[in-house]
Amino acid sequence: MGCDTFLKNQYLWLNSISVILNCFYVSRIEFSLSLRLNCIECSYIFHILKGKFYRSNTSSYNVTMYMDLTVLCGRLIFQEEEYVTIKVKPGWRRGTKITFESKGDERGGTLPEDIIFLIEEKKHPLFKREGDDLELGVEVPLVQALTGCIVQVPTLGGKDVVTLNMEDEIIYPGFEKTIPGQGMPKYKDGQKGDHQRGDLRVRFRVVFPEMLSEEQRSQIFSILKDV
């Protein structure tokens, strides 16, 4: 019989509870009793303050108790607020779990549950993570891709800018440059101080013009026909 049943009946007959009262010798008496009792269903502990007992044929006394259950588990929950601090370590990856033992909900008769935080990476507007490396897409107009250019590459965090001098190179679709040590920290449990980092891979996308005049087409053809 759980606490829901208790609340419907407004009282509880506890014929199974025996209280030894060897110092009493009368057959019936009003009494005041303080007793701790566990709810059968949820193990919530409540207190019985008043009741009656009558003498049985045994050497003990059977107690009939009338209970006010207005404060009993409906299901009674005590809310307690506590703050936990998560120190994010460099290099943590998606799926990393942080466990706070015994900081979760506590139910009657059971140990408090654990709280587990699961790391999920938010999408970055510029960078894409691949393991310990970062990928960055850069668009280059066709004229610069063919004649050379200087590209300013941002780094994660925004503090540093890496300059790529590509004045003597031709950038084609799928062209890639690698900048060592500008990727994600390589996480190792227990490691202190500076972490080794992965690389930053810069992938170029050549932007072609949508329209060309006949004169432009002719000029380009005459320039590139022997390439």
Secondary structure, DSSP 8 states (H G I E B T S, - for coil): --HHHHHHHSS---TT-EE--TT--SSEEEEEEEEEEE-TTT--EEEEEEEEEEE-SSSSEEEE-----TTS-SS--------------TT--TT-EEEETT-S---TTS----EEEE------SSEEEETTEEEEEEEEEHHHHHH-EEEEEE-TTSS-EEEEEETT----TT-EEEETT-S-B---TT--S---B--EEEEEEEE--S---HHHHHHHHHHHTT-
